[in-house]
């Protein structure tokens, strides 16, 4: 099936007489005929649902669909994109380990890596995504266990060179994790370019309607966890009677361990109703994402031609430095998110935003409605000035998430707001 068809038909396949829509299995527990069957579930020798803190039939159908969309072997849904990022890392690293991450990533992830994980004894070195392979290699240490990047960085709208970083990661025998939130698998499938694990904040385009928070981790099934750097996959797990994950779970070993260890202990699993709503969003994702891209391209060109705009970050603009990478990794579009800077200072940016009539000021992005945000004073305000610069954020930078309204209405609102600056 092509990806548009997968959005409708993967995950849940109704049989004769079954409901066509994905059912909401609103239950936290599941009945079995005898204690032995339940015991096998806890021994991980039998498949099935035991408790909805780690699995649920509705959520499982959505996990199967997203894995199919990304070209992975399995997926694990979480209660937020931040939970997906955290679990994806903790499934590999422990105290004393090290991350190499590019600096152009979401501010919340920067804080997670630089502050919160540091309290757990995990260190992170941030590198310039555009540095040479030789320069990036200098950031690696003996205890480096993972490389991290975003397909389209939020809010710098920088395009990540997936193949370049996959090669660097694999030379060091570590996996590459990609946050593919803005691109979605409709525009880019990082696994096809060498990524090992893909995560999303499903709260964004996948849901699309700003109705519920969620996240997901997708396992490519391609990384060799037996290379000697990851003993937690190859040595017995005492919490499961000495099971060795690489011996029992084939190429889905990473996502299985994340579910039965971390999700069991952290409990950041979404509800059946949340998965049902996410599935509705996934069914229309291809149609929506195409419209987002076309509207964003028109807005980017308008902003780029306006004398009150200092610069525009959007990869399809001819002068944009990520134009070639966008053609390689995102040939069908670069999402609906643009960042641009008003000439002047922070006050001018705020005046523009406050003058908008149709476009909304919200702490969200990748919604069906067009919205704006000032990253330096909101989502990224916890960063230092140096970190803001590294993340591609200036004091006057505005992030605009272009929605599905008529393009003439969107541009008219931007035009009249610029006239107030």
N, C-alpha and C positions, 0 to 999 in steps of 0.2 A: 504494500500500500504506500502511496505517496503521503507526505506528512499531513496534508489537509484532511485526508481520509483517516489517518491515524488519530487525529484530534477528536474525531467522532466515534471511532469504532474500537480503538485499543482499550485494554484494561477491563472493561465490562462487556461481556458477550452474552446477551440474553438467550436462553434456550426456549423451546416450544412452550408457549403460555406464560413466559416470564414478562415482567414489566420492561418496557423499552428504556425508560429512564433509570439511571443508576439508583438503586434503593438506598435509603438511609438506614443502616443497621444501628439503631439507637440502643446499644447494649454495651455494658462494660465487661460482661462475662459470658461464657459459652459452656453449654452442657455436653458431657461425655458419658458414655454408658458405664464406664468403670474407672477405678482409681489408676489402673495400670496405664490407660491411655493418657491421662493427665500427667502421670509420672514421665512418660516418654517425651511429652512436650517440654518438661523442665530439664530433661536430659539432652534435649536438642537432637533426639534420634527420630522424632516424628514431626511432621509439619502440621500446622493448624493454629488457630487463635486460642490463646488461653486467657488473656486479660487485655483490655483496651488501652493500657498504658504503653504497650509496645506494638500492638497490631489490632486492626479492626477490618472487617470485610470491605466497607465502603472506602476507607482510606487505602487499603491494599489495592483496590481497583485503580485508584488515581495514581498510586505509586507505579503500578505496572504501565499505565499510560505514559507517564512522564519519562520513565526509563526507555520506552519504545521511541518517544519523540527525540530523545537525546542520543539514541543509539547505544545505551548502556545495558548491562545485564540485570540490574536491580536498582531500586530507589528506596529512600526512607524519607517520609514526610515529617516535618517538625512544626512546632507552634509559631515559628518566626524565621526570617532569614538569618537573624543573628544566632539563633539556636542552631541553625544548619551550619553556619560558619564555625561555631564553637565545637560542635560534635565532630565535624569533619576533621578538625585539628586534633582534638583530644583522643580521637580514635587511633591516632598515629603517634602523637608525642606525649611525653610525661616530663616530670621535673628533671631539669638538666639538659633538655633538648633545645633545638634551635630552628627558627623559621627564617627563610629568605623570602621577602615580599617586595613587590614594587610599591613605590610610594603613592602612585596615582590609583588609590582605591577609596572606597566609601569611608567617611570619617569615623563611623561607628566601628568599622572593622579595624581601622588604625588604632583606635582606643582599646579595642579588645586585645590586639596583638601587643601593643606597646605598654599598656597599663595593667589590664586585668590578668592576662596570661603571665605577666611578669611575676605576679603574686603567687602563681602556681609553680614558679621556677622555670618557666619557658621564656626564652629570649627571642627577640626578633630583630633582624637587620633589614632596614628598608633600602632599596636600591633604585637607581634611576632606570626606568624601563627602556630608555633609549641609549643607555651605555653599551659599550662593546661587550662581547661575551667574555673577553679577558678581564675586563673591569668587574663584571658581575661575578665572575668566578672567585674573585678575591673576598667576596662576602661569605663564601661557604666555609664551614668549620667541620671538624670531625663529627660533631653531634648534630649537624644539620639533617633534618628529617623530611622537609617539605618545601616546595616553592609555591607561592600564591600570587594570583593576579586576577584582574577583571577584564572581560572581553571589551566592554565599553565602560570606562571609568566614570564614576559619579563623584563630582559634577564636572570634571575636566573634559569629559567626552573624548578622552584619549583612547586610541585603539591599541589593544595589547597584541604584540607579536607572539602568537601562541606557539608556532613551530620553533621559533628561536628559544623560548624559555623551556619548551618541552625537551629540546636537545640538551640544554644546559642541565636541567633537572635529571635527565636519564643518564648523562655522563657521570653524575654524582650518585647514581643509584637511589634517587628519591623521586616521589611522585609529584606531579604538577596538579594543583587544585585551581580551578577557574570558577569565578563568580560570573555566571552568564545571565544575570537578571535582566539587564536592559535589552540584550540581543534576543533572548528566548531562543529555543531550538528552531523557530521558524526562520530566523535570520542567520544564525550561526550555530553549528554543532561542534564544540571544541574538541570532542573525542576524535573526530575525523582528522584533526590536525595534531594529535599527540597528547592531549590532556588525559589525565588518569581519573580524575574525580571532578564532577561539575556540581556546583551548588546554585540555588536560586533563592531570592526572596519572592515567593509566589504571591505576595501581597501586591506586587506591581502588575506588569502586563498579563501574567498568567491568570490572575483573578480579574484584573482590569476595571473593577467597579468600586474599589475602595470599601469593601464590605467586611473583610476579615484578614487578619494577619496570618502569615504562613511561610514555610520554607521547605526546601527539599534538598536532599543529597543524592546524586546519581553516581553509581559505580560503573566504570567502563569495563571492568573485568579483565583488563589487559596488563596491569602492573604486576611484577614478580615480587611478591612479599617474602619470598624465600631467599632473597639475595644476601641475608646475613645482617641487615641493618634493622630488622623489625622482629625481634624475638617474641613480642606479644602475639604475633600471628602464628609462630612456628613452635612455641613452647606450650606446655599444658596450662589450661586455665583452671585454677583451683575452684573458682566459683561455679564451674560446670563439670565437676567430677573429672577434671584433667583432660578435657577435650582439646585437641590441637586443631585450630581453625583451618589451616591450610590442608590438613588431611581429610577434613569432613565436608567442606563447603565449596570445593572447586573454585571457579573464577569469580564467585559472588562472595568471597571470603571477607572483603572489606566491609560491605554493607551489612552482612550478617553479624559481624562482630559489633558494628556500631549499634545495631538494633538490640541484640541480646545482652550486651554489656552496658553501653552508655544510656540507651533509651530506657532500659530497665532501671538504671540507677538515677537518672536525671528526670525522666518522666515528661519530657517536652514533646508529647505526641498530640497531634490535632484531634479534634472531635469528628465524629462521623458527619455531622451537619456542616462543619467547616470544609471537609473534603467534598461533600456534595456541591457546595457553592463553588469551590475551586474547579470542579469538573465542568460546571456550566460555563465558567470563564474559558477553560481550555477548548471547549467545543467551538467557540467563535474566535479563538486567538488568531488564526491565519488571516481572517477577513479584517479584524481590528488592526493588527500590526501593520498591514499594508497601508491602510488609511492613515495611521499615525505617521508612517514614514513619508508619505507623499505630502501631508500637511506640514510636517517639520521641514522638509526640503524647501517648500515655498516660504515659510516663515524665516528660515535661515538666509535665504536670498534677499528677502525684504530688509532684514536687519543689517545685512552686510552692505547694503546700498544706502543706508541711512547715515547722514552726517553726524548724528548725535551718539552713534555707537562706536566705541573704541575698537572692539574686535568681537568676532563671533567664533565660537568653537562648535563646528559641525563638520563631519568628515566629507560630506559631498560637495562642499564649497571648493572650487578649483584651487584656491590658494592654501587650503588647509594642509598641514604637514602630514596628516594621516590619510590622505586621499588614496595612496597606493595600497596601504594596509586595509583600508575599507573595501577596495575593489577585490582584494584577495579573500578576506574573511567574511565580508558582509556585502556581497554583490547585489542583494535585493533590497538593501536599505539599512539605515543605521539607527533605527528606533525613533521615537518622537521627542527625545530629550535634547535640548540645546542649552549651552551656556553662552552668555555674552556679557560684555561690560559696557555700562554707560560712561560716556566721557564725563569726568569730574570725580567726585568722591562718593563715599558711602551714602551721604545724605541725598545725592542725586539719584542713586539707585533706589533708595527707599521712596523718594517722591514719585518716581515712575511707577513703582509697584502699587502705591496707595492711590494712584490716579486711574488704575484699571477698573473697568466697569463689568465686563463679561468674565475676564480671566480672574481666577480666585487665588488669594494668598493662603496656601495650605502647607502643612508639614507632611507632604506626600509627593509622589511622583509616579509617572506611568499609569495614569488614570484615564478614563474616557473623557474627562473634562479637562480643559486646558487650565494649567495652574502655574504659579511662580513661587520662587523661594529665594531668600538671600542666604547662601550657605555659610558665609563668614560669621553671621550673627545667629544662626540657628543650628542646622545639622552638624556643622563643623566648628562651632564656637569653642569646643573643648580643646582644639588644637592650638599649638603655639604659632606665632607668626612664621617661623621657619617651616613648620609642618604645613601651614596653609600654602606657602609658596611651593613647596615640594609637591603638594596635591594639585597644583595648578589653579589655586583660588586667589583672586585679587580682592581688595576691599569692595570694589564696585561690581563684582561678578554676580550675575543673576542667572538662576537656572529656570528655564521655562520648559514645562512638560506639555507638549502640544497634543491636544485631544482630538475628538472626532467631530467637533462643530464644523459648520461651513467655513471654509478657509477665508472667505471674504470677511466674515464676521470677526474671526480671530485677528486678522491683519488690521482691520479697522480699529479694533480696540487698542492694539499695540501702537498704532499711528497716533491716535488721540492722546494716549498716555505719554508718548515721547514729546509731544508738543507742550506738555506741562513742565518739562525739564528745562 
